[in-house]
């Protein structure tokens, strides 16, 4: 039996915006059979099964409510309609609009999971920041429906669409932690997937190599980064991450102690730093290898501390750091 998914899809004119409020066709917010996306899905599963059930219940209610339509320009009107009604889409009594990501946010709120506003490009990060979800990235979950469960949230890897699973797959077992092996326990090569690949990508990036997107998939970008590591270490350059490559990576990590934070300069010119270009991690040191201390959202302002490629800002009396790519003095 096919797995059923629900989502906000398109307006009555086949466009992203400009239609009338409410579902004019019965298909603007609706169900369909699960489909294999060409780039695969990222799967988020609520750690609490009861919350997963409520996410699915809310999506089902939204698909059944003709007052809920699709419009990217009016995408918060559903949220405003139900925020004083327990975020229950079934109680949307006035014609209103949403889009795929904002509808997922409403479903999560109905389940008691409050995430800051997001769109599909930021959805995975914002939902993971709640601490309520686990993320599955292997093909067992992303390229087939057998292991999916009601309440799972799927986000396309192209970050263009998101849906909620409404029925269990034939092999759904309620797993809330993706099985993984530690880095170094197997040879990684093109096509490898898993938490160990994601760990490798993060660690390569921390020591100066570019593996591309941190997605747990060993593709051409990760292979290129491994080749660069191998070349610098004067070992066999084949793009596969085995014992010799792991030893080369460990040697670099020994040289770069992430706890060896440089002396923080005193604040010089005072002023404001504004976050622009998207959300950005606040870190305890001037580089992506340092621990995260929080998330700065687009538009947030901080007290300026000192000019640098990584910008120091004052947060609750502590000098912390944000990438200069996002932080601009005003």
Secondary structure by P-SEA (a helix, b strand, c coil): cbbbbbcccccccccccccccccccccccccccccccccbbbbbbbccaaaaaaaaaaaaaaaacccbbbbccccccccccccccccccccccccccccaaaaaaaaaaaaccccccccccaaaaaaaaacccccccccccccccccccccbbbbbccccbbbbbcccccccccccccccccccccccccccccaaaaaaaaaaaaaccccccccccccaaaaaaaaaaaaaacccccccccaaaaaaaaaaaaacccccccccccccbbbbbbbccccccccccccccccccccccccbbbbbcccccbbbbbcccccccccccccccc
